Amino acid sequence: MDDRLIVALDVPNALAGLELAEKIGDAASFYKIGLGMLTGGGLALANELKQEHGKRIFLDMKFFDIGATVEAAVRGIAQYDLDFLTVHGDPHVVRAAKAGAAGSNLKILAVTILTSLDRGDLDAGLILPGDVTEIVATRAARAFEAGADGVIASPREAGLIRALPEAAGRLIVTPGVRPSGSDAGDQKRIETPATAIANGADHIVVGRPIWQAQDPRAAAQAIVAEFPAR
């Protein structure tokens, strides 16, 4: 199994998520569970896939709060022995998350700019003016300086982030990846799996092109087949 592919289990509840994982079988070894499944048994599913099926788990919570709250929340999640957890990339959030994860193997990934956003969205949110790519690279550098184990960014920015001195030994995980010919959906800054990996991503996250496919296992295998050799 090639763990560079992370399958997003963006389905309504834990039962649907487990059914999907069983359909995919050994075509994937790494799964993302996000906020959409939190009230549908998401943490229970994460624990079951990790402990009973030997899968790696990326918990995509995107925490953003005062430091004490983030630290406490991350400390609770660290007890589950999961692999990745997302927080927003603001330095105070990253530092708090790293404090909460201390003593565990949980990797803290900092969100730079969501891949569903473009310059118009940032303007609407009163975000710093300027080129989106440059803002992403700056946020990534500051998150690394605050101790982030990696960042979340679009595959279009992966190469620029990988070139940062602060990125040495850090992870780059890219959503906004679509196999050749796939619909972009709500993603605005997208690339193919091969391009994302070639640009410096360690892992890509793919959801709808897999779970909406008639044969999710075959869809996952097709994506892995696009990867350049290690």
Secondary structure as UniProt FT lines:
FT   TURN            3..4
FT   STRAND          5..8
FT   HELIX           14..24
FT   HELIX           25..27
FT   STRAND          30..34
FT   HELIX           35..40
FT   HELIX           42..53
FT   STRAND          56..63
FT   HELIX           67..78
FT   TURN            79..80
FT   STRAND          84..88
FT   HELIX           91..101
FT   TURN            102..103
FT   STRAND          107..111
FT   TURN            115..116
FT   HELIX           119..124
FT   TURN            125..126
FT   HELIX           132..145
FT   TURN            146..147
FT   STRAND          150..152
FT   HELIX           155..162
FT   HELIX           165..167
FT   TURN            168..169
FT   STRAND          171..174
FT   TURN            180..181
FT   TURN            185..186
FT   HELIX           193..198
FT   TURN            199..200
FT   STRAND          203..206
FT   HELIX           208..211
FT   HELIX           216..226
//
